[in-house]
């Protein structure tokens, strides 16, 4: 979460968006924006998603829980495959 917040802060700064403007676009207070940019997990996921939208980075949301980036999920899925396949 800290990395995500820092990345969002850096992306905002690269775009030269002031904190007051960003908070207004996210419909949050400036203190909430500050917490978001610090990676505070108490900030709602919707605020993080909206920040990605405002910054034009929504395509990144599709990869958050993608199985391609989930080695444990891949291992568990392969363990549950049937040992044999029989016809009825």
QUINOR-V592599 format. One line per field, one symbol per residue. ss: DSSP state (2 for helix, 1 for strand, 0 for the rest). psi: psi as a letter, one per 30 degrees, with the letter a starting at -180 (. if undefined). burial: 1 if it has 16 or more other C-alpha atoms within 10 Angstrom, else 0. Layout:
ss = ???
psi = ???
burial = ???
This chain:
ss = 0222222222222200002222222200022222222200000022222222220002222220002220222222222000000000
psi = eeeeeeeeeeeeeeghkleeeeeeefhlleeeeeeeffgkffkkeeeeeeeeeeghgfffeffegkffgieeeeeeeffgkkelkll.
burial = 0000100110110000001001100100010110111111000000111111000000000000000000000000000000000000
